Amino acid sequence: MKTNGNWLRLLRIRANIKQDDLAARLQLKGFNITRGSVSHWENGRHTPPLHDPAFRLALSEALHVDERAMLRFAGYQVEPTQYSEISERIAA
């Protein structure tokens, strides 16, 4: 899914961080991201690798936003998490 990068710019600005800072935070998590990468995402030239669960988590943490909320901002339809005591016991 190719999305418009405005959602990323909005979340980055809300987190009060610059493109360089976002790139640095992602680098600390082990991703080879530059300020130019962030700029390309925000300008719609490229799409951030949201298909990668580890990257999604790192990006949401860097932006100080819940991962599901971030995906909704990006235009993905995210189903609510179903919680029940039975499913918790099964998972344990």
Secondary structure, DSSP 8 states (H G I E B T S, - for coil): ----THHHHHHHHHTT--HHHHHHHHHHTT----HHHHHHHHTTSS---TTSHHHHHHHHHHTTS-HHHHHHHTT---------HHHHHHH-
